[in-house]
Amino acid sequence: MLFSPMSRFLILVPIALTSILTGCQVPPVPVEREGLDRERYTRVNLRPDSTLLRSTNYLSLQGLVPVGSPVKLGFYSKKEIRLTLGELKCTLVPVQGQEFPTAPEAMDAFLDKYFVDTRDAAVKLEVLGPPRFLEGVKRGTPEVGMTKEQVYACLGPPVFVDGDRPVVPLSRAEILASDHWTYARSWLLVVPERVEMYFGLGVLQKQVD
């Protein structure tokens, strides 16, 4: 059966529009790594959006999975990480169109920002700073005077440090070396609703919403 040029055009346009709308998404490619699925525990509070986690917590989300919760990773790729968080099956995705690292040492540094391998290391919140802030850390509520380590456990990794430096590629030590952390209260299209944290002498000096 022969088609006129106009007929072929009318057939191809819907196909092209469908491809654009679906985004022609390519399934994520898993990274194989020995020991990736071993049991871990959270070193920070996490705020799932139903079953979705982001590389930085959106502070507007109310649900809180506390420090010391058991975690098992089932799938790791540069686009998403699938894990079981307590009883909840979740998918962790990067913000701002970034990608998770896939080189072995970089993967270890990335996962170290969220998880530890032993429960004792995860739950010793009392060694992170003044005990008067312990309940605030557990509730996910930052307070002026908290140490960087307490704020980190309280809120998880920020989305930026030093203004607009993306955090996904950075190690936990590199984040803690910065005195200016930016969190996203929520995300409006491509612009985060920012919450700025300013530190001095290793403690939180000011929070600007």
Residue pairs with C-beta under 8 A, 6 or more apart in sequence:
3 11
28 75
28 77
28 78
28 79
28 80
29 77
29 78
30 75
30 76
30 77
31 76
31 77
31 78
31 102
31 107
33 76
33 104
33 107
36 73
36 76
37 72
37 73
37 74
38 72
38 117
39 70
39 71
39 72
39 117
40 70
40 71
40 72
40 73
40 111
40 115
40 116
40 117
41 68
41 69
41 70
41 71
41 115
41 116
41 117
41 118
41 119
41 121
41 122
41 123
42 65
42 66
42 67
42 68
42 69
42 71
42 85
42 114
42 115
42 122
43 67
43 113
43 114
43 115
43 116
43 121
43 122
43 153
44 67
44 113
44 114
44 152
44 153
44 154
44 155
44 156
44 157
45 57
45 64
45 65
45 66
45 67
45 137
45 138
45 140
45 153
45 154
45 155
45 156
46 53
46 57
46 64
46 65
46 69
46 85
46 114
46 156
47 53
47 57
47 58
47 59
47 61
47 62
47 63
47 64
47 65
47 140
47 156
48 61
48 63
48 65
48 85
48 88
48 90
49 58
49 61
51 88
51 89
51 90
51 91
52 90
52 91
52 93
53 85
53 90
53 91
53 92
53 93
54 92
54 93
54 94
54 95
55 92
55 93
55 94
55 95
55 98
55 100
55 157
55 159
55 167
55 168
56 95
56 156
56 157
56 158
56 159
56 167
56 183
56 184
57 155
57 156
57 183
58 184
58 185
58 186
58 187
59 155
59 183
59 184
59 185
59 186
59 195
60 185
60 186
60 193
64 139
64 140
65 85
65 86
65 88
66 138
67 122
67 123
67 125
67 137
67 138
67 153
68 119
68 122
68 123
69 85
69 86
70 85
70 86
70 119
71 83
71 84
71 85
71 115
72 83
72 84
73 81
73 82
73 83
73 111
74 82
74 83
74 84
75 81
75 82
76 100
76 102
76 107
77 100
77 102
78 99
78 100
78 101
78 102
79 93
79 94
79 99
79 100
80 91
80 92
80 93
80 100
81 91
81 92
81 93
81 100
82 89
82 90
82 91
82 92
83 89
83 90
83 91
83 92
84 90
94 100
94 168
95 159
95 168
95 184
95 187
96 159
96 166
96 168
98 166
98 168
98 169
99 168
100 107
100 110
100 168
101 107
101 109
101 110
101 168
101 169
106 169
109 171
109 172
110 168
112 171
112 172
113 157
113 171
113 172
113 175
114 156
114 157
115 122
116 122
125 134
125 137
125 138
125 150
125 153
126 134
128 137
128 147
128 149
128 150
128 153
129 146
129 147
129 149
129 150
129 203
130 145
130 146
130 147
130 150
133 143
133 145
133 146
133 150
136 142
136 143
136 146
136 150
136 154
137 146
137 150
137 153
137 154
140 154
140 155
141 154
142 151
142 154
142 155
142 197
142 204
142 207
143 204
144 203
144 204
144 205
144 206
144 207
145 203
145 204
146 154
146 203
146 204
147 202
147 203
147 204
148 176
148 199
148 202
148 203
148 204
149 176
151 181
151 197
151 199
151 204
152 172
152 175
152 176
155 183
157 167
157 172
157 175
158 167
158 175
158 181
158 182
158 183
158 197
159 166
159 167
159 182
159 183
159 184
159 192
160 166
160 167
160 181
160 182
161 167
161 170
161 174
161 175
161 178
161 180
161 181
161 182
162 178
162 180
163 180
163 182
164 182
165 178
167 175
175 181
178 199
179 198
179 199
179 200
180 196
180 197
180 198
180 199
181 196
181 197
181 199
182 192
182 194
182 195
182 196
182 197
183 194
183 195
183 197
184 192
184 193
184 194
184 195
185 192
185 193
185 194
185 195
185 209
186 192
186 193
187 193
195 207
195 208
195 209
196 207
196 208
197 204
197 206
197 207
198 204
198 205
198 206
198 207
198 208
199 205
